Amino acid sequence: MSKVLLVDDDAMIRSFLKLHFEGHEFEVELAEDGKDALSKAAANVQDLIVLDMNMPVMTGWDAAKELKKDGAPIIALTAQKTHDEQVAAHEAGCDTFVEKPIDPARLLEAVKRVLG
């Protein structure tokens, strides 16, 4: 069973994604901001990180740079739909990019792609 760290400042999105991933046989850990994500990633090895990019306390942009050092693939979540935003996500260390509002099927497709 793959371990996923879901990071989003919106509790409803965290709950929705948790149910979605658990329904596809993933073990899920939640974090509410980038700082919380760094702490949880340091305490537990993750197979994948799904990371909102626009959060308070520590943005996903800053967190991705640190989280990528541990080697887990990162899927960026953001409402921004520009090419520049996609490039910035990759430069921050994200492996791929999924737009909000989140389409569960598209997110699962991205997960399968990055986990191989």
C-alpha positions as CSV (number, residue, x, y, z in Angstrom):
1,M,0.0,0.0,0.0
2,S,1.5,3.3,-1.1
3,K,1.7,6.2,1.4
4,V,0.5,9.6,0.4
5,L,0.9,12.9,2.2
6,L,-1.9,15.3,1.3
7,V,-1.2,18.9,2.0
8,D,-3.9,21.6,1.7
9,D,-5.0,24.4,3.9
10,D,-8.7,23.7,3.1
11,A,-10.1,21.1,5.5
12,M,-12.9,20.1,3.0
13,I,-10.4,19.4,0.3
14,R,-8.2,17.4,2.6
15,S,-11.2,15.3,3.6
16,F,-12.3,14.8,0.0
17,L,-8.9,13.8,-1.2
18,K,-8.4,11.5,1.8
19,L,-11.5,9.6,1.0
20,H,-10.6,9.5,-2.7
21,F,-7.1,8.1,-2.0
22,E,-8.3,5.6,0.6
23,G,-10.9,4.3,-1.9
24,H,-8.0,3.5,-4.2
25,E,-6.0,1.6,-1.5
26,F,-3.6,4.4,-0.4
27,E,-2.5,5.0,3.1
28,V,-3.1,8.8,3.7
29,E,-1.5,11.3,6.1
30,L,-2.8,14.9,6.2
31,A,-1.0,18.2,6.6
32,E,-2.6,21.7,6.6
33,D,0.4,23.8,5.4
34,G,3.9,23.5,4.2
35,K,5.5,23.7,7.6
36,D,3.2,20.9,8.8
37,A,4.1,18.9,5.7
38,L,7.9,19.2,6.3
39,S,7.4,17.9,9.9
40,K,5.3,15.0,8.8
41,A,7.5,14.1,5.9
42,A,10.5,14.1,8.3
43,A,8.7,11.7,10.6
44,N,7.4,9.2,8.0
45,V,8.6,8.1,4.6
46,Q,6.1,9.0,1.9
47,D,5.7,7.4,-1.5
48,L,3.9,10.5,-2.9
49,I,3.1,14.1,-1.8
50,V,0.1,15.9,-3.2
51,L,0.7,19.6,-2.4
52,D,-1.4,22.7,-2.7
53,M,0.8,25.5,-3.8
54,N,-1.1,28.5,-2.3
55,M,-1.2,28.1,1.5
56,P,-0.5,30.3,4.6
57,V,2.4,29.7,7.0
58,M,4.6,28.1,4.3
59,T,3.6,28.0,0.7
60,G,3.7,24.9,-1.4
61,W,6.4,26.6,-3.5
62,D,8.7,26.8,-0.5
63,A,7.7,23.4,0.9
64,A,8.3,21.6,-2.4
65,K,11.9,22.8,-2.6
66,E,12.5,21.2,0.9
67,L,10.3,18.1,0.4
68,K,11.9,17.2,-2.9
69,K,15.2,16.6,-1.0
70,D,13.6,13.4,0.4
71,G,13.0,12.1,-3.1
72,A,9.2,11.5,-3.0
73,P,7.4,12.6,-6.2
74,I,5.3,15.7,-5.7
75,I,2.0,16.6,-7.5
76,A,1.3,20.3,-7.3
77,L,-2.3,21.4,-6.9
78,T,-3.2,25.0,-7.8
79,A,-6.0,27.1,-9.1
80,Q,-3.6,28.9,-11.5
81,K,-3.9,27.5,-15.0
82,T,-1.1,29.3,-16.8
83,H,2.0,27.8,-18.5
84,D,4.2,30.0,-16.2
85,E,2.6,28.4,-13.2
86,Q,3.3,24.9,-14.5
87,V,6.9,25.9,-15.2
88,A,7.2,27.3,-11.7
89,A,5.8,24.1,-10.2
90,H,8.5,22.0,-12.0
91,E,11.2,24.4,-11.0
92,A,10.1,24.1,-7.3
93,G,10.6,20.3,-7.6
94,C,7.1,19.1,-8.5
95,D,6.9,16.2,-10.9
96,T,3.5,17.1,-12.3
97,F,0.7,19.6,-12.0
98,V,-3.1,19.2,-11.4
99,E,-5.4,22.1,-11.6
100,K,-8.1,23.0,-9.1
101,P,-11.0,22.4,-9.0
102,I,-9.8,18.9,-8.7
103,D,-11.1,16.3,-11.1
104,P,-10.6,13.0,-9.1
105,A,-10.0,10.9,-12.3
106,R,-7.4,13.3,-13.5
107,L,-5.6,13.3,-10.2
108,L,-5.6,9.5,-10.1
109,E,-4.2,9.5,-13.6
110,A,-1.4,11.9,-12.5
111,V,-0.7,9.6,-9.4
112,K,-0.4,6.5,-11.6
113,R,2.0,8.4,-13.9
114,V,4.4,9.6,-11.2
115,L,4.4,6.3,-9.3
116,G,4.9,4.4,-12.4
